[in-house]
Amino acid sequence: MPAEIFLLHCEFRVLILNQMVKYSTRTLNRTFAALADPTRRRILAHLARGDKCVTHLARPHAMSLPAVSKHLRVLEKAGLLRRRRYGRVHEMQLEARPLKQAAQWVEEYRKFWEGSLDRLAEYLEKTNKGAVKKGKK
């Protein structure tokens, strides 16, 4: 294995270990699992415009109130929303902290992969130039 490729491989492993320390695996897993469902993403979009009661959140979806409540529990367990009770009315509020952490995690991997791909491109350019020089001799 060429030294440059080995270094890329080693840097990737170190980065993964650093990420595990910086972010809670459980929090990220719950956040991404909650965001995987389009209904839950639409609910979060509604909550981004302001606090809403459960019945208001359920209206645009063609499902029962208990089904919407299950989605809300998933979002709540992921820390993406907070529930407040006023008598029998349950009002939901968006909690953006887990979304911010997930975005930061994705951004760090984006930076890593861009840097890795840039180094790979440089390596390939060097090896191609070397191959062209050898071919001319």
N, C-alpha and C positions, 0 to 999 in steps of 0.2 A: 504494500500500500504506500503510495507516495506520501511524503511528510506533510504536504499541504492538506491533503484529504484527511489524514490522521488528525491533524490539528483541528480541522473543522468538526470532525466527529467528537473529539475530546471537548471542544468548546461547547457543543450542543449538550453533552452530558452534564457539564458543570452548570450550564444555564438552567437545565431542568431541576437540578438539586437546589439552586438558588431560588427558583420559583416556588418550590415546595415550602421553603422556609418563609417566604414573603407572603404567600396567600394560603388561606385555609382551603385544603382540598375539598372538604365537605361543603363549605360555602360555595365554592365555584361549581361543584357538581350540582348542587341544588339550584343554583342560579341558572346554569345552562339547561338543566332538565326542565325547569319551569318555563324558560324562554322557547323551548322546542315546540311548544304547542301554539298554533295560530290564535286560538281563542284566548289563551292567557296573554299573548302579545297585544291583542285588541283591547283586552281589559286594562292592561297597563297604559295603553295609549289614551283610553278614556280617563284614567286616573291622573295622567300627566296634565290634563286640563283642569283638575281640581278634585277635591274629595267628593265621593259619591256614595249613596246608600246601595245596599246589595240589590234591591229591586230595580233601581235605575240602571245598574250595571248589567242586569239580566235581560232587560228589554230588547236590545238589538240582536240577541242571540236566540236562535231557534232551538232552545232547550229549556228544560224545567229548572225551577229555582234550586232544587237540590243538586242538579248537575253543575250549575254555575257555582254553587257553594263549594263543591268539591274542587273546582278550579281555584277558587279563592283560597281554600286551605293550602293547596300546593304553593301558591304565591306567598301566602303568609309564612309557611314553613321555610321557604327560601329567603325570607326576610325582605321580600320585595314590596310588601304592603303591611300596613298596621290597621288593626280593627279597633274602632271605638264604639261603645254601646251607649245609646241614649234611650233608655227604656227598652222597647222591643225593636227599635231601629238600630241596625248595624251600619255604621259609616266606615268606608274604607279610604285609606290615605296611602299614596305612593311613598315608598321608602327607597330612595335612589342609591344609597350607599352600596348595596351588592352589585347594582348595575355598573357603578363607577369602578368597582374593583374588577369586574369582569372585563370592562373596556380597557383598563390598565394592563391586565394580563394579556389580552389579545394584542395590544399595542407593543408590549415588550417582545412578544414572539414575532410580530411583524418586523420590528427593527432587527431582530436576530436573523430572520430569514433573508431580509434585504441585504444585510451585511454578508451573510454566508454566500448568497448568490453573486454578490459583487466580487468576493474573493475567488469564487469558482470561475467566474468570467475572466478575471485577471490571470488565473492559473492556465485556463484554456488558451488564452491569447499567447501567453509565454510559450506553451508547448507547441502551439501551431506555428509560431515564428521559428522555433527551433527545428521543427520538422521541415519547414520550407527552406531554411538555410542548409540543412543536411541534404535535401533533395537537389539543390543547385550544384553541389560539389561534384 
